Amino acid sequence: MKAILAVVGIVLLAVVAWVFVKYRAIQQAATGPAKEIVSESLEKTGDTWHAKFVSKFDAPLDKVFDAFQHPERIAEFAPENVMKAEVKEDKGNTRVVEVIGTLDILPPGFKVQDLVTEYTVYPDEHRITSQLADINSEYKFEPTADGKTLLTFTQTSKQKQQALVEALQKGAIRETYITQVRAANRALGLAPMPEKRAAG
């Protein structure tokens, strides 16, 4: 009997340790430093998340703005996270794009996301808006005195899945934004492309 209790105790301790390690990894992904982000704010009011991220690009405004005007190319520049990106509708300054990607921070069953988003470009304002169901985003680009570009990204989104803990939701919002910035840096030649995965 003592041996069985000892085994159960060891298994329970291992499970608790695993849960703690996973929780710490999620917390780090949701709040840890990221070279793609200069400053950030991510808060929840009621059932709505309010996100604000600021990033700086070592490239002139027009080039950075152009890189973000082609969301359908994200699969080319972030193949580790995006499996498919395709224009579904193109009407002047507005484009509807379907993106199938993965968010590693999410648990199985939630990892693969199929998102159809409408992007509208405002060239004179150096601004882009996007809408996906209850998620509204804005990308505002500004030149800096040293010839670089500052991007201010704001987003409001309604919480949809009560099953996901707040740290996972924060991490998913943050990881989605970082993936876009990383892809833009690669499109601009400011960051290396990932190594191609071996087939199979």
C-alpha positions in Angstrom: 0.0 0.0 0.0 2.8 2.4 0.9 4.5 1.7 -2.5 1.3 2.6 -4.3 0.9 5.8 -2.4 4.6 6.7 -3.1 4.1 6.1 -6.8 0.9 8.2 -6.8 2.7 11.0 -4.9 5.6 11.0 -7.4 3.2 11.1 -10.4 1.2 13.9 -8.8 4.4 15.9 -8.1 5.5 15.4 -11.7 2.1 16.6 -13.0 2.2 19.7 -10.7 5.8 20.5 -11.9 4.8 20.1 -15.6 1.8 22.4 -15.1 4.0 25.0 -13.4 6.6 24.9 -16.2 3.8 25.3 -18.8 2.3 28.2 -16.9 5.6 30.0 -16.7 6.2 29.5 -20.4 2.8 31.0 -21.2 3.4 33.9 -18.9 6.8 34.6 -20.5 5.3 34.5 -24.0 2.5 36.8 -22.9 4.7 39.4 -21.1 8.4 38.7 -21.8 10.6 41.0 -23.8 10.4 40.8 -27.6 12.9 42.6 -29.9 10.0 43.4 -32.2 8.2 45.6 -29.6 9.5 48.9 -28.3 6.5 49.5 -26.0 3.2 47.7 -25.3 0.0 47.9 -23.4 -2.4 45.0 -23.2 -5.5 45.3 -20.9 -8.9 43.8 -20.6 -12.0 45.9 -19.7 -15.1 43.7 -19.3 -15.1 41.3 -22.2 -12.9 43.5 -24.4 -9.2 43.4 -24.9 -7.4 46.7 -25.7 -3.9 46.3 -27.2 -1.3 48.9 -28.2 2.1 47.9 -29.5 4.8 50.2 -30.9 7.6 49.0 -33.1 10.5 50.7 -34.8 11.8 49.7 -38.2 15.3 50.5 -39.6 13.8 51.5 -42.9 12.1 54.6 -44.4 8.4 55.1 -44.0 7.3 54.3 -47.6 9.1 51.0 -47.6 7.7 49.9 -44.3 4.2 51.1 -45.2 4.4 49.1 -48.5 5.5 46.0 -46.7 2.3 46.0 -44.6 0.1 46.6 -47.6 0.5 43.0 -48.8 -0.8 40.8 -46.0 -1.2 38.0 -48.5 2.6 37.7 -48.6 2.9 36.8 -44.9 3.1 33.0 -45.8 6.2 33.8 -47.8 7.9 35.7 -45.0 6.6 33.8 -41.9 6.4 30.2 -43.1 7.0 28.9 -39.6 3.6 30.4 -38.5 1.6 30.8 -41.7 0.6 27.9 -43.9 -1.5 29.8 -46.4 -2.4 33.4 -47.2 -4.7 34.3 -50.1 -6.6 37.3 -51.4 -10.3 36.5 -51.5 -11.5 39.9 -52.7 -9.8 43.0 -54.0 -11.7 46.2 -54.3 -9.5 49.3 -54.6 -8.0 50.2 -51.3 -9.8 47.3 -49.5 -8.6 43.7 -49.7 -10.1 40.6 -48.0 -7.4 38.1 -47.2 -7.7 34.5 -45.8 -4.8 33.4 -43.6 -4.3 30.0 -42.1 -1.7 30.0 -39.5 -0.6 28.5 -36.2 -0.2 30.1 -32.8 2.2 28.0 -30.8 1.1 29.5 -27.5 -2.4 28.0 -27.8 -3.3 24.5 -26.6 -4.2 21.7 -29.1 -7.5 22.3 -30.8 -6.9 26.1 -30.8 -3.4 26.2 -32.4 -4.5 26.4 -36.1 -6.5 29.5 -36.9 -8.3 30.2 -40.2 -8.9 34.0 -40.4 -10.6 36.0 -43.1 -9.7 39.7 -42.5 -10.6 42.8 -44.4 -7.8 45.3 -44.8 -8.3 49.0 -45.8 -5.3 51.1 -46.8 -5.3 54.9 -46.4 -2.3 56.0 -48.4 -2.4 59.7 -47.7 -2.5 59.0 -43.9 0.0 56.2 -43.9 -2.6 54.1 -42.1 -4.2 50.7 -42.5 -7.2 49.3 -40.7 -8.3 45.7 -40.5 -11.5 44.0 -39.3 -12.1 40.4 -38.4 -15.5 39.8 -36.7 -15.2 41.6 -33.4 -11.5 42.4 -33.8 -10.7 45.9 -35.0 -7.1 47.0 -35.6 -5.3 50.0 -36.9 -1.7 50.4 -38.1 -0.4 53.9 -38.0 3.1 54.6 -39.6 5.2 57.7 -38.8 8.7 58.7 -39.9 11.3 59.4 -37.3 13.9 62.1 -37.3 16.7 59.6 -38.1 14.9 58.3 -41.3 13.4 55.2 -39.7 9.7 54.3 -39.1 7.6 54.0 -36.1 4.5 51.8 -36.2 1.8 52.2 -33.6 -0.7 49.3 -33.7 -3.9 49.4 -31.7 -6.6 46.7 -31.4 -9.8 46.1 -29.7 -11.2 42.5 -29.6 -14.0 40.8 -27.8 -13.2 37.7 -25.8 -14.8 34.8 -27.6 -13.5 31.6 -25.9 -14.1 31.6 -22.1 -12.1 28.4 -21.9 -8.8 30.2 -22.5 -7.1 31.7 -19.5 -6.2 35.4 -19.8 -2.4 34.7 -20.1 -3.2 32.6 -23.2 -5.4 35.3 -24.7 -2.8 38.0 -24.1 -0.1 35.7 -25.5 -2.2 35.0 -28.7 -2.8 38.7 -29.3 0.9 39.5 -28.8 2.2 36.5 -30.8 0.0 37.4 -33.8 1.4 41.0 -33.8 5.0 39.8 -33.4 4.5 37.5 -36.4 3.4 40.4 -38.6 6.4 42.6 -37.5 8.8 39.7 -38.0 7.4 39.1 -41.5 7.7 42.8 -42.4 11.3 42.9 -41.2 12.1 39.9 -43.4 10.3 41.5 -46.4 12.4 44.6 -45.9 15.6 42.6 -45.7 16.2 43.6 -42.1 15.9 40.0 -40.7 17.0 36.7 -42.0 14.5 34.2 -43.4 14.0 31.0 -41.4 15.7 27.8 -42.6 13.4 25.7 -44.8 11.9 22.8 -43.0 12.9 19.3 -44.3 10.2 17.6 -46.2 8.3 14.8 -44.4 
